[in-house]
Amino acid sequence: MSAVLRRFGAILAADLRQRSRATRFWVVLGLIGLLSWWCFPPLESGYMTVSLGDGVRAHYSSAWVGMVLALMVSTALSLFGFYLVRGTLVRDFDTRVWQLLVATPMTRPGYLLAKWASHIAVFVLIMLIGLIIGLAVQLWRGEDRSVDLIELCKPILVLSLPAMCVTSFFAVLFDLVPGLRRTGGNVLYFFVWMTMFIGAFPLLDEGANHAAQSWLSDPSGVIVAMRDLRAHLSETTPAMHEFGISIGSSPYTGAPTLFEWRHWTIRPLDLLGRALWPLACVLGIVAMSPFLDRAAARTSGTPMGKKLTGRALRWLDPALRPLERSRGGMLVAAELKLVLRQRPLWWWLALIGLIAFQILCKPPGLAAACIGAWIISADVFARAILRERDTDTRALLFTAAGASRRLLTARIVAALVLAIVPVLPALIRAAGIDWIAPIALLMTAALVAIAGLSLGVLCRNPRPFELLLVMFGYLGAQGESTLNPFVQPASTVAQQLIMLPLFALVLFALWPRLASST
């Protein structure tokens, strides 16, 4: 048993050391500290991060600070944390470390459980930083300076830790399934998160009532917190027994209302219900272990395990021949051929369906079709700019005079083509809606292309852009104007006039450094 624990600890420690050597890991921890401070605004700020109704929250006691952190972690970190921790299995597969590990006495379930535990350890470190910052805020704000470490940590342990176990489980699962290791998995997880962690929000009232008779809970634990907050206020402030809960930056009107929340009483059955989520994750991890060898074999000799054998698509040659004859067009044509011939079959089928939908749908559906067309190409916008780094061909390609400038130009033009051409039917139909709508749509397509390239260069990783595109795409489908140029075209144009130059400036400023680095 001791040998098993030593091997488990060795894998866990090695994974944590690998993470801690990256500068971005410490940058993320620093940002987490800043965001933790933002979670506790003063009364005069005009907004609250966790509120009950319009401007209603508890005094900043240890119990309320812990509750705010737990609810923010269970919802926000369950999304962003997935993109922060995933990729460790893929790294072992692609660097052939797995071939060394499999020759040791290590067991498959032990290996996967160690990876899962390393994800949780990162989340625990983040939550610990949040608790330290939260305690400092409690003393600084001075609304309630009595410190109770048990009440401070209780919501994190009961609500957040099970939620982080579920997020870590999906990080392991998506790394194990070959088709979910890249952009497809990044996009899919956003909808998994919407279903599992946020899907309970519209049912909070029913869920809180149900939770009073049941010991089962949602992964985030928001329904349990809602039930107990409602029960507390119904006893202390009967007039406030009916309210909604808001998690995130919520402005309020009028004077804020504060109540006392110094102790959270948890039913023993609730602890059992929260413990079911980590237990289910452990059983799921063990159940995946028989597929580990097959998953590790699904790599190729190319960097990041990506196959470079594309489709013939012979029609591309005559279609792009006029472009090849233009000045500087040969490199753009080559870029488009390389990208399009690597597109999987599902991408072509989805693109055809989205174009047909733009032609046939009613005007309110145009925005969703355009956003869908951009999302299925998210990896092109962010990953293409990193191709030479991923394939280790920078030293070869950038030896020619002016190669860096010409290649960047080709990447920009190709990205613009891939952002604009799939939405041409919507562009034509937009002209009949509002004269400014086609301009807004063109500028939005250009923003998607340039933002993908610039964030790829800035972060040296495609995940931040993919996540932001999916998030703003979801908001756009709900009517937010950044990626929806059909709701308020003038507002969209005004936003793009600010953001497009900023992203372009980042791209042109950082590309030479990426091209020259080795």
Phi, psi and omega per residue, in radians:
M1 nan -0.689 -3.140
S2 -1.138 -0.631 3.116
A3 -1.150 -0.673 3.109
V4 -1.103 -0.765 3.137
L5 -1.151 -0.631 3.114
R6 -1.133 -0.756 3.121
R7 -1.135 -0.731 3.096
F8 -1.041 -0.817 -3.139
G9 -1.135 -0.609 -3.137
A10 -1.153 -0.757 3.114
I11 -1.133 -0.749 3.141
L12 -1.083 -0.809 -3.117
A13 -1.161 -0.704 3.132
A14 -1.105 -0.690 3.136
D15 -1.156 -0.716 3.129
L16 -1.181 -0.658 3.094
R17 -1.125 -0.705 3.122
Q18 -1.071 -0.728 3.123
R19 -1.145 -0.777 -3.020
S20 -1.216 -0.269 3.120
R21 -1.369 -0.252 -3.132
A22 -1.491 2.307 3.138
T23 -1.074 -0.662 -3.088
R24 -1.096 -0.448 3.107
F25 -1.081 -0.787 -3.129
W26 -1.303 -0.535 3.050
V27 -1.109 -0.748 3.125
V28 -1.090 -0.728 3.120
L29 -1.097 -0.683 3.081
G30 -1.098 -0.736 3.103
L31 -1.138 -0.627 3.101
I32 -1.071 -0.704 3.099
G33 -1.077 -0.753 3.110
L34 -1.122 -0.742 3.135
L35 -1.162 -0.563 3.110
S36 -1.143 -0.660 3.085
W37 -1.164 -0.684 3.125
W38 -1.088 -0.441 -3.106
C39 -1.167 -0.235 -3.058
F40 -2.195 1.240 -3.109
P41 -1.258 2.672 3.043
P42 -1.228 2.926 -3.085
L43 -1.086 -0.605 -3.074
E44 -1.377 0.004 -3.095
S45 -1.236 -0.476 -3.139
G46 1.521 0.103 3.094
Y47 -2.546 2.820 3.069
M48 -2.344 2.616 3.115
T49 -1.610 -0.563 3.000
V50 -2.266 2.025 -3.078
S51 -2.407 2.735 3.128
L52 -2.064 1.745 -3.035
G53 1.447 -2.745 -3.081
D54 -1.569 1.736 3.072
G55 1.266 0.606 -3.130
V56 -2.028 2.169 3.047
R57 -2.687 3.017 3.095
A58 -1.530 2.872 2.967
H59 -1.065 2.687 3.134
Y60 -1.311 1.280 3.000
S61 -1.569 3.003 3.115
S62 -1.059 -0.701 -3.119
A63 -1.150 -0.708 -3.117
W64 -1.298 -0.654 3.071
V65 -1.039 -0.786 3.107
G66 -1.105 -0.668 3.137
M67 -1.168 -0.752 3.123
V68 -1.064 -0.832 3.134
L69 -1.065 -0.741 -3.110
A70 -1.103 -0.764 -3.123
L71 -1.205 -0.658 3.098
M72 -1.164 -0.727 3.139
V73 -1.163 -0.788 -3.067
S74 -1.108 -0.461 -3.121
T75 -1.771 -1.021 -3.050
A76 -1.283 -0.854 -3.082
L77 -1.210 -0.437 3.071
S78 -1.131 -0.368 3.042
L79 -1.584 -1.053 -3.052
F80 -1.164 -0.548 -3.130
G81 -1.108 -0.574 3.109
F82 -1.013 -0.786 -3.121
Y83 -1.288 -0.377 3.119
L84 -1.321 -0.702 -2.985
V85 -1.744 -0.370 -3.018
R86 -1.203 2.780 3.067
G87 1.909 -0.128 -3.090
T88 -1.248 -0.645 3.082
L89 -1.164 -0.759 -3.138
V90 -1.072 -0.682 3.112
R91 -1.072 -0.738 3.109
D92 -1.138 -0.671 3.138
F93 -1.178 -0.803 -3.027
D94 -1.307 -0.493 3.122
T95 -1.602 0.059 3.116
R96 1.158 0.267 3.034
V97 -1.106 -0.567 3.140
W98 -1.022 -0.648 -3.130
Q99 -1.113 -0.528 3.066
L100 -1.343 -0.721 -3.108
L101 -1.152 -0.620 -3.085
V102 -1.201 -0.322 3.115
A103 -1.465 -0.090 3.129
T104 -1.618 3.019 3.094
P105 -1.229 0.051 -3.134
M106 -1.022 2.443 3.084
T107 -1.651 2.720 3.123
R108 -1.103 -0.847 3.106
P109 -1.050 -0.666 3.134
G110 -1.110 -0.674 3.127
Y111 -1.133 -0.843 -3.124
L112 -1.154 -0.676 3.115
L113 -1.148 -0.626 3.098
A114 -1.151 -0.706 3.082
K115 -1.105 -0.760 3.099
W116 -1.062 -0.767 -3.134
A117 -1.165 -0.578 3.117
S118 -1.171 -0.631 3.045
H119 -1.074 -0.792 -3.132
I120 -1.112 -0.659 3.125
A121 -1.069 -0.680 3.078
V122 -1.098 -0.760 3.124
F123 -1.131 -0.671 3.104
V124 -1.080 -0.725 3.093
L125 -1.071 -0.756 3.119
I126 -1.095 -0.770 -3.139
M127 -1.157 -0.605 3.095
L128 -1.116 -0.754 3.070
I129 -1.054 -0.748 3.115
G130 -1.068 -0.686 3.133
L131 -1.166 -0.693 3.121
I132 -1.117 -0.802 3.110
I133 -1.119 -0.719 3.135
G134 -1.084 -0.713 3.097
L135 -1.127 -0.704 3.091
A136 -1.104 -0.701 3.122
V137 -1.130 -0.723 3.133
Q138 -1.009 -0.782 3.134
L139 -1.229 -0.625 -3.111
W140 -1.229 -0.794 -3.125
R141 -1.179 -0.617 3.042
G142 1.293 0.303 3.112
E143 -1.295 -0.564 3.086
D144 -2.733 1.791 -3.022
R145 -1.609 0.088 3.088
S146 -1.349 2.093 -3.042
V147 -1.643 2.267 3.086
D148 -2.323 1.729 -3.047
L149 -1.149 -0.539 3.131
I150 -1.165 -0.819 3.116
E151 -1.185 -0.523 3.102
L152 -1.150 -0.750 -3.047
C153 -1.535 -0.358 -3.030
K154 -0.998 -0.865 -3.135
P155 -1.094 -0.625 3.111
I156 -1.090 -0.772 -3.101
L157 -1.219 -0.682 -3.039
V158 -1.462 -0.700 -3.060
L159 -1.680 -0.909 -2.966
S160 -1.347 -0.724 -3.052
L161 -1.060 -0.808 3.054
P162 -1.064 -0.648 3.116
A163 -1.116 -0.701 3.124
M164 -1.214 -0.516 3.046
C165 -1.113 -0.701 3.124
V166 -1.172 -0.764 3.098
T167 -1.060 -0.735 3.117
S168 -1.121 -0.627 3.093
F169 -1.072 -0.797 3.140
F170 -1.175 -0.566 3.091
A171 -1.102 -0.698 3.092
V172 -1.226 -0.788 -3.107
L173 -1.064 -0.790 -3.091
F174 -1.224 -0.497 3.035
D175 -1.268 -0.483 -3.087
L176 -1.390 -0.580 -3.117
V177 -1.486 2.021 -3.059
P178 -0.942 -0.707 -3.094
G179 -1.251 -0.170 -3.104
L180 -1.947 0.195 -3.054
R181 -1.411 -0.310 -3.050
R182 -2.084 -2.398 -3.003
T183 -1.061 -0.691 -3.138
G184 -0.985 -0.752 3.103
G185 -1.192 -0.682 3.123
N186 -1.073 -0.709 3.122
V187 -1.244 -0.775 -3.096
L188 -1.086 -0.666 -3.084
Y189 -1.113 -0.561 3.107
F190 -1.011 -0.722 -3.136
F191 -1.308 -0.550 3.013
V192 -1.079 -0.780 3.125
W193 -1.095 -0.759 3.121
M194 -1.037 -0.641 -3.090
T195 -1.343 -0.807 -2.992
M196 -1.483 -0.750 -2.996
F197 -1.715 -0.527 -3.094
I198 -1.916 -0.326 -3.087
G199 -1.074 -0.377 -3.138
A200 -1.362 -0.275 -3.058
F201 -1.007 -0.803 3.134
P202 -1.123 -0.297 -3.102
L203 -1.867 0.376 -3.036
L204 -1.036 -0.783 -3.102
D205 -1.081 -0.871 3.118
E206 -1.124 -0.712 -3.120
G207 -1.132 -0.699 3.129
A208 -1.118 -0.684 3.089
N209 -1.177 -0.698 3.124
H210 -1.164 -0.682 -3.100
A211 -1.128 -0.368 3.116
A212 -1.173 -0.460 3.118
Q213 -1.865 -0.103 -3.054
S214 -2.141 2.682 3.086
W215 -1.780 -0.014 3.074
L216 -1.413 2.709 -3.092
S217 -2.539 2.865 3.050
D218 -1.349 2.821 -3.096
P219 -1.003 -0.655 -3.090
S220 -1.372 -0.360 -3.111
G221 1.367 0.130 -3.090
V222 -1.099 -0.650 -3.106
I223 -1.152 -0.673 3.100
V224 -1.105 -0.801 3.116
A225 -1.081 -0.734 3.133
M226 -1.066 -0.753 -3.137
R227 -1.067 -0.799 -3.073
D228 -1.294 -0.591 3.051
L229 -1.139 -0.713 3.135
R230 -1.146 -0.715 3.125
A231 -1.137 -0.685 3.133
H232 -1.128 -0.803 -3.105
L233 -1.245 -0.529 3.108
S234 -1.160 -0.457 3.105
E235 -1.492 -0.761 -3.055
T236 -1.541 -0.614 -3.116
T237 -2.357 1.413 -3.048
P238 -0.961 -0.511 -3.119
A239 -1.188 -0.257 -3.082
M240 -1.930 0.455 -3.088
H241 -1.275 -0.278 3.087
E242 -2.010 2.103 -3.140
F243 -2.851 2.883 3.034
G244 -1.885 2.808 3.137
I245 -1.934 2.404 3.139
S246 -2.146 2.236 3.123
I247 -2.096 2.035 -3.032
G248 2.233 3.115 -3.114
S249 -1.236 1.971 -3.098
S250 -2.193 1.937 3.062
P251 -1.222 2.707 3.123
Y252 -2.355 2.772 3.127
T253 -1.946 2.572 3.124
G254 1.411 -2.954 -3.112
A255 -1.391 2.430 3.111
P256 -1.232 2.669 3.114
T257 -2.000 2.193 -3.108
L258 -2.002 2.535 3.065
F259 -2.336 2.954 -3.111
E260 -1.527 2.346 3.068
W261 -2.598 1.547 -3.054
R262 -1.925 -0.155 -3.106
H263 -2.629 2.363 3.083
W264 -1.988 1.985 3.134
T265 -1.588 2.107 -3.084
I266 -1.909 2.292 3.094
R267 -1.259 2.502 3.091
P268 -0.992 -0.623 3.132
L269 -1.169 -0.519 3.081
D270 -1.142 -0.659 3.092
L271 -1.091 -0.681 3.092
L272 -1.125 -0.744 3.127
G273 -1.108 -0.693 3.108
R274 -1.217 -0.592 -3.130
A275 -1.211 -0.361 -3.141
L276 -1.112 -0.565 -3.106
W277 -1.162 -0.870 3.051
P278 -1.058 -0.661 3.132
L279 -1.108 -0.760 3.109
A280 -1.095 -0.640 3.127
C281 -1.157 -0.743 3.116
V282 -1.069 -0.784 3.122
L283 -1.116 -0.668 3.101
G284 -1.155 -0.691 3.106
I285 -1.099 -0.791 3.125
V286 -1.109 -0.683 3.141
A287 -1.144 -0.447 3.141
M288 -1.407 -0.304 -3.005
S289 -1.045 -0.597 3.098
P290 -1.091 -0.337 -3.113
F291 -1.670 0.063 -3.052
L292 -1.131 -0.804 -3.126
D293 -1.093 -0.718 3.134
R294 -1.140 -0.697 3.134
A295 -1.166 -0.685 3.139
A296 -1.175 -0.475 3.133
A297 -1.356 -0.237 -3.105
R298 -1.506 0.987 3.019
T299 -2.300 2.944 3.096
S300 -2.199 3.115 3.120
G301 -1.331 -0.088 -3.140
T302 -1.479 2.712 3.125
P303 -0.993 2.491 3.129
M304 1.109 0.232 3.062
G305 1.200 0.374 -3.076
K306 -1.644 2.249 3.106
K307 -1.325 2.419 -3.099
L308 -1.885 0.202 3.093
T309 -1.542 1.827 -3.044
G310 -1.671 -3.010 3.123
R311 -1.519 2.720 -3.109
A312 -1.195 -0.909 -3.135
L313 0.782 1.032 -3.050
R314 -1.068 -0.418 -3.131
W315 -1.163 -0.311 3.127
L316 -1.133 -0.619 -3.086
D317 -1.071 -0.944 3.096
P318 -1.184 -0.546 -3.119
A319 -1.160 -0.623 -3.076
L320 -1.730 0.017 -3.113
R321 -1.071 -0.718 3.083
P322 -1.060 -0.607 3.104
L323 -1.157 -0.668 -3.135
E324 -1.115 -0.482 -3.101
R325 -1.425 -0.233 -3.134
S326 -1.409 2.875 -3.135
R327 -1.178 2.097 -3.132
G328 1.326 0.045 -3.058
G329 -1.398 -0.353 -3.095
M330 -1.082 -0.728 -3.123
L331 -1.210 -0.645 3.078
V332 -1.127 -0.765 3.123
A333 -1.081 -0.728 3.115
A334 -1.103 -0.696 3.116
E335 -1.107 -0.780 3.136
L336 -1.126 -0.727 3.120
K337 -1.094 -0.764 -3.121
L338 -1.082 -0.759 -3.111
V339 -1.222 -0.851 -3.039
L340 -1.199 -0.571 -3.140
R341 -1.311 -0.216 3.058
Q342 -1.657 -0.076 -3.126
R343 -1.192 2.319 3.106
P344 -1.234 2.910 -3.102
L345 -1.067 -0.691 -3.117
W346 -1.081 -0.540 -3.135
W347 -1.152 -0.780 3.134
W348 -1.126 -0.719 3.127
L349 -1.144 -0.734 3.113
A350 -1.127 -0.698 3.141
L351 -1.115 -0.784 3.115
I352 -1.059 -0.747 3.128
G353 -1.116 -0.706 -3.137
L354 -1.208 -0.663 3.085
I355 -1.133 -0.753 3.101
A356 -1.097 -0.657 3.126
F357 -1.141 -0.667 3.088
Q358 -1.099 -0.582 -3.131
I359 -1.303 -0.649 -2.965
L360 -1.772 -0.377 -2.997
C361 -1.323 2.866 3.017
K362 -1.311 2.743 -3.059
P363 -0.888 -0.672 3.133
P364 -1.055 -0.387 -3.123
G365 -1.537 -0.095 -3.104
L366 -1.093 -0.716 -3.108
A367 -1.070 -0.797 -3.135
A368 -1.082 -0.687 3.129
A369 -1.150 -0.729 3.123
C370 -1.142 -0.784 3.141
I371 -1.079 -0.727 3.099
G372 -1.074 -0.687 3.120
A373 -1.116 -0.625 3.118
W374 -1.310 -0.657 -3.090
I375 -1.158 -0.691 -3.111
I376 -1.196 -0.274 3.083
S377 -1.880 0.336 -3.070
A378 -1.022 -0.659 -3.105
D379 -1.173 -0.529 3.130
V380 -1.136 -0.804 -3.061
F381 -1.147 -0.660 -3.059
A382 -1.690 -0.563 -3.045
R383 -1.532 -0.504 -3.067
A384 -1.056 -0.610 -3.107
I385 -1.218 -0.311 -3.108
L386 -1.806 0.191 -3.010
R387 -1.069 -0.779 -3.106
E388 -1.144 -0.604 3.091
R389 -1.189 -0.763 -3.093
D390 -1.211 -0.573 -3.134
T391 -1.670 -0.005 3.101
D392 0.999 0.779 -3.124
T393 -2.026 0.246 -3.105
R394 -1.090 -0.752 -3.083
A395 -1.107 -0.480 -3.136
L396 -1.443 -0.807 -3.008
L397 -1.310 -0.612 -2.996
F398 -1.632 0.266 3.074
T399 -1.392 -0.445 -3.138
A400 -1.275 2.577 3.141
A401 -1.134 2.242 3.109
G402 1.296 0.153 -3.082
A403 -1.106 -0.687 -3.112
S404 -1.076 -0.818 -3.121
R405 -1.146 -0.780 -3.102
R406 -1.160 -0.676 -3.129
L407 -1.193 -0.706 3.101
L408 -1.095 -0.743 3.110
T409 -1.045 -0.777 3.128
A410 -1.099 -0.695 3.139
R411 -1.143 -0.715 3.142
I412 -1.122 -0.825 -3.122
V413 -1.102 -0.771 -3.135
A414 -1.101 -0.714 3.122
A415 -1.130 -0.707 3.108
L416 -1.110 -0.719 3.111
V417 -1.061 -0.793 -3.098
L418 -1.256 -0.312 3.076
A419 -1.570 -0.526 -3.034
I420 -1.648 -0.791 -3.059
V421 -1.019 -0.752 3.141
P422 -1.134 -0.245 -3.137
V423 -1.961 0.310 3.135
L424 -1.028 -0.748 3.098
P425 -1.030 -0.711 3.102
A426 -1.166 -0.603 3.126
L427 -1.126 -0.717 3.126
I428 -1.172 -0.756 -3.125
R429 -1.239 -0.489 3.140
A430 -1.120 -0.496 3.137
A431 -1.079 -0.460 3.121
G432 -1.537 -0.093 -3.139
I433 -1.618 -0.860 -3.095
D434 -2.803 2.441 -3.076
W435 -1.098 -0.457 -3.123
I436 -1.568 -0.216 -3.106
A437 -1.091 -0.764 3.094
P438 -1.077 -0.647 3.106
I439 -1.125 -0.757 3.122
A440 -1.084 -0.712 3.142
L441 -1.164 -0.759 3.097
L442 -1.057 -0.777 -3.128
M443 -1.173 -0.603 3.100
T444 -1.181 -0.743 3.080
A445 -1.069 -0.738 3.102
A446 -1.112 -0.661 3.115
L447 -1.096 -0.763 3.128
V448 -1.026 -0.793 -3.108
A449 -1.148 -0.872 -3.077
I450 -1.228 -0.676 3.113
A451 -1.109 -0.688 3.099
G452 -1.074 -0.804 3.132
L453 -1.132 -0.786 -3.063
S454 -1.214 -0.704 3.104
L455 -1.213 -0.554 3.041
G456 -1.087 -0.748 3.108
V457 -1.202 -0.730 -3.077
L458 -1.173 -0.816 -3.044
C459 -1.621 -0.219 -3.056
R460 0.953 0.493 -3.097
N461 -2.755 2.353 -3.101
P462 -1.376 -0.241 -3.002
R463 -1.107 -0.746 -3.140
P464 -0.983 -0.764 3.128
F465 -1.157 -0.761 -3.130
E466 -1.035 -0.734 3.126
L467 -1.139 -0.813 -3.128
L468 -1.111 -0.680 3.135
L469 -1.109 -0.754 3.129
V470 -1.152 -0.748 -3.124
M471 -1.114 -0.869 -3.137
F472 -1.222 -0.490 3.040
G473 -1.122 -0.740 3.089
Y474 -1.102 -0.785 3.114
L475 -1.107 -0.662 3.111
G476 -1.111 -0.688 3.091
A477 -1.132 -0.407 3.094
Q478 -1.541 -0.057 3.087
G479 1.999 -0.030 3.107
E480 -1.244 2.438 -2.856
S481 -1.488 -0.163 -3.052
T482 -1.057 -0.836 3.119
L483 -1.928 0.172 3.110
N484 -2.118 1.601 -3.070
P485 -1.394 0.059 -3.065
F486 -1.705 -0.247 -3.116
V487 -1.437 -0.989 3.102
Q488 -2.344 1.406 -3.049
P489 -0.975 -0.693 -3.131
A490 -1.123 -0.711 3.097
S491 -1.129 -0.702 3.109
T492 -1.089 -0.777 3.124
V493 -1.063 -0.747 -3.140
A494 -1.078 -0.714 3.112
Q495 -1.148 -0.770 -3.088
Q496 -1.186 -0.542 3.102
L497 -1.110 -0.424 3.091
I498 -1.551 -0.809 -2.996
M499 -1.346 -0.645 -3.117
L500 -1.010 -0.876 3.109
P501 -1.094 -0.610 3.140
L502 -1.127 -0.830 3.132
F503 -1.154 -0.674 3.104
A504 -1.096 -0.698 3.116
L505 -1.087 -0.758 3.101
V506 -1.069 -0.773 -3.106
L507 -1.076 -0.881 -3.077
F508 -1.234 -0.459 -3.136
A509 -1.365 -0.631 -3.025
L510 -1.723 -0.323 -3.120
W511 -1.041 -0.775 3.139
P512 -1.017 -0.623 3.132
R513 -1.183 -0.722 3.100
L514 -1.145 -0.711 -3.101
A515 -1.180 -0.553 -3.079
S516 -1.604 -0.243 -3.114
S517 -1.281 2.682 -3.136
T518 -2.175 nan nan
